Structure formats: structure tokens, C-alpha cells
Amino acid sequence: MNILEKITNEFDSFSKSERKVAEVILASPATVIHASIASLAKQANISEPTVNRFCRRLDTKGYPDFKLHLAQSLANGTPYVNRHVDENDTAEEYTTKIFESTLANLEMARKSLDATLINKAVDVLTQARKISFFGLGASAIVAHDAQNKFFRFNVPVVYFDDILMQRMSSINSSQGDVVVVISHTGRTKPLVEVANIARENDATVIGITDAGSPLAKECNIVLSPTVAEDTDLYMPMASRIAQLALIDILATGFTLRRGSKFRDNLKKVKDSLRSSRFERKE
């Protein structure tokens, strides 16, 4: 949904109060992203309920949801870079745009996640005999980070970004093993095949992917952080950050589920690494 285009197209059909809101937004959309509902109402010289009605008229759930859509509609974007970046943006402009779009997409991803499914995934991970993390391309970086996080949890953890190793690992998996497959689009054929192999060998497959994708159909549990990013056309940015945040969520859930004694063990691991670092300067 391109909110700015929709506001422009429907401007003539707005009421007098709605036009006041539209004028403020169209005059400086980047400012509105950071403005409270009270601030926008004051600038437009209308009431806060009027702002909410305006937002709902544009098929958003309210002002916070409207701001998310607004952040995603600031620019058409330059292909293969980022959808919010324009060809002639200055360093300050594209830096601001990437931060703003990332923050907006993270908020959208947070709202889209199902806490029940996260809890189910944590249950499976804490009972796993072995955990494998698979990804290709940009998602391989996320899988590698997951291995780094879970490696200290006193459970066998492997990570592969080589498709042949992924296939062999999946063939050797069995009941009690958990395979986590990471793919933003869920349309990467080798990863779909790997998920199918792991599931046929009785492993539990967790997919961090699009809920309606071919990969999702091969998974026992699907965690789908919604991010409006077309990685067929643009460089993976916000989607990768959302995946990393989800790995942090699962690692945190794992730590809390294991209890205080487990956290004491993590402290020992941390303490053992201190000698590898220079002392912090005061």
C-alpha cells in the first residue's frame, strides 16, 4: 500500500478536517513519521480522534500502523539497493532513509509474529538432541549467527551454508533433531528440498520464512516475520535484520526456559572468554 499516493488520489474526497491532516502529511511526510498523534493533530488544528478516523479511512488500523505504511511509501527506490533510496540521495538522506525503513519494518515484523508459535519453537529447541541451522546467501549469515548464539547452550549445534553438506546432514537427521531453515522468500529450491529430506527423516523442521511459501509447506513450525522487502529486486536489508532479531528471541526463550542453573553455566562460558580480551579502559 502506497499511502502517499493514496492520500493524493483521494484528496478531493476528504472532508475539510481530513484535508487539513493530508496537507500536513504531504508537506513533510518524513517529519510525520516521528510525530506523535497529539503533535500531528496540533499542526493540523484538529482533534486526535479525527486523525485516527483519517488513518482508518486509508485502511490502516490506526495512527501507529499508518506511520509504518508511511515510512514504506517515502520513495519508490533504486533497484538492487533499497526501495526507499533515490538515485540522487545525499549520504545524510540515504542513511536516514535506511534507518527509518528498517525501524518501521522491525515494528511490522514484531506485530506479525505469533507468540504461540514462538513458544512452540522454544519448546522444541530446548528438547532437541541436535540443532542444525541452514541458510543460503544473505540468510546464511543469519544461520551462522544462530550457531554462534546456540553453540554456548551445551547442546550439539551445526551450521552449513553448503547445500551438499545440508543435504547430507538432513539425511542423517532423525527423531529428536531440530533443523532450522532460514529463507526470506521461501522459494529457494535447494532449501525446500533440504527441509523435505529432514522431515522425511523424522526431524522437526522450523522455518523462518514467508508463511505462504513452498518452504513453509515443508516445515512443522513456521515463524514468519512480515517485512515488506522484495529481495528479488532489492538488496536484503530489513529482512535480514528481522531474522537476526528473531534468532535473538529464540535464544532468549531457550535461556529462560532452561532456568537459573543454565544461566550460571552461561556465566562460566562468558568468564572463560575474558582472558581473550584487553581490559576495558575507564
Order of alpha helices (4+ residues) and beta strands (2+ residues): alpha-alpha-alpha-alpha-alpha-alpha-alpha-alpha-beta-alpha-beta-alpha-beta-alpha-beta-alpha-beta-alpha-alpha
